[in-house]
Amino acid sequence: MRGSSKKSIINEFIEADEVRLVAADGSQVGVVSIEEARDAAAKAKLDLVLIAPDAEPQVCKIMDHGKHAVSYTHLTLPTIL
């Protein structure tokens, strides 16, 4: 599965029929179709990000993926003195 890669799987690249959806505020929406999850992310003007690819069903969260990726990169880069 592609989940072993460190690169995030987002939006239309998520290959699932149903996902457990976590809203942008962290609340549990529940198990919904992938179309419903994508629609909710689009309405919020955010991305749908696969956060638990090995779970059954897979877990996705609505978030600003660009902002998340930048803060993750900032945390993993070594500090140059």
C-alpha positions as CSV (number, residue, x, y, z in Angstrom):
1,M,0.0,0.0,0.0
2,R,1.1,3.6,-0.6
3,G,0.7,4.4,3.1
4,S,4.3,3.3,3.8
5,S,5.5,6.4,1.9
6,K,6.1,9.6,3.9
7,K,4.3,11.6,1.2
8,S,0.7,12.4,2.2
9,I,-2.2,11.0,0.1
10,I,-4.7,13.7,-0.4
11,N,-8.0,14.5,-2.2
12,E,-8.7,12.6,-5.4
13,F,-5.6,10.3,-4.8
14,I,-7.3,8.6,-1.8
15,E,-8.4,5.2,-3.0
16,A,-11.3,4.1,-0.8
17,D,-15.1,3.6,-1.0
18,E,-15.7,4.7,2.6
19,V,-13.6,6.5,5.1
20,R,-13.8,7.5,8.8
21,L,-13.9,11.3,8.6
22,V,-12.4,13.7,11.1
23,A,-13.6,17.3,10.7
24,A,-11.2,20.3,10.6
25,D,-12.0,21.1,14.2
26,G,-11.1,17.5,15.3
27,S,-14.6,16.3,15.8
28,Q,-15.5,12.8,14.6
29,V,-18.0,12.9,11.7
30,G,-18.1,9.1,11.3
31,V,-17.9,6.7,8.4
32,V,-19.0,8.3,5.1
33,S,-18.5,7.7,1.4
34,I,-15.4,9.1,-0.1
35,E,-17.5,11.4,-2.2
36,E,-19.2,12.9,0.9
37,A,-15.8,13.3,2.5
38,R,-14.4,15.1,-0.6
39,D,-17.5,17.3,-0.7
40,A,-17.1,18.3,2.9
41,A,-13.5,19.2,2.4
42,A,-14.3,21.2,-0.7
43,K,-17.1,23.1,1.1
44,A,-14.6,24.0,3.9
45,K,-12.1,25.0,1.2
46,L,-9.5,22.6,2.7
47,D,-7.9,19.3,1.7
48,L,-8.9,15.8,2.6
49,V,-5.8,14.0,3.9
50,L,-5.4,10.3,4.6
51,I,-4.0,10.1,8.1
52,A,-4.5,6.3,8.9
53,P,-4.1,4.2,5.7
54,D,-3.9,0.9,7.6
55,A,-7.1,1.4,9.6
56,E,-10.4,-0.2,8.6
57,P,-12.0,1.9,7.3
58,Q,-9.1,4.3,6.4
59,V,-9.1,7.6,8.4
60,C,-9.1,10.9,6.7
61,K,-9.0,14.4,8.2
62,I,-10.1,17.7,6.6
63,M,-7.2,20.1,7.0
64,D,-5.0,22.7,5.2
65,H,-2.5,20.2,3.8
66,G,-0.1,23.0,2.6
67,K,0.1,24.4,6.1
68,H,0.5,21.0,7.6
69,A,3.3,20.0,5.2
70,V,5.2,23.3,5.9
71,S,5.0,22.8,9.7
72,Y,6.1,19.2,9.3
73,T,9.0,20.2,7.2
74,H,10.0,22.8,9.7
75,L,10.0,20.2,12.4
76,T,12.1,17.7,10.5
77,L,14.8,19.9,9.0
78,P,18.1,20.0,10.9
79,T,19.1,23.3,12.5
80,I,22.2,24.9,10.9
81,L,24.4,26.7,13.3
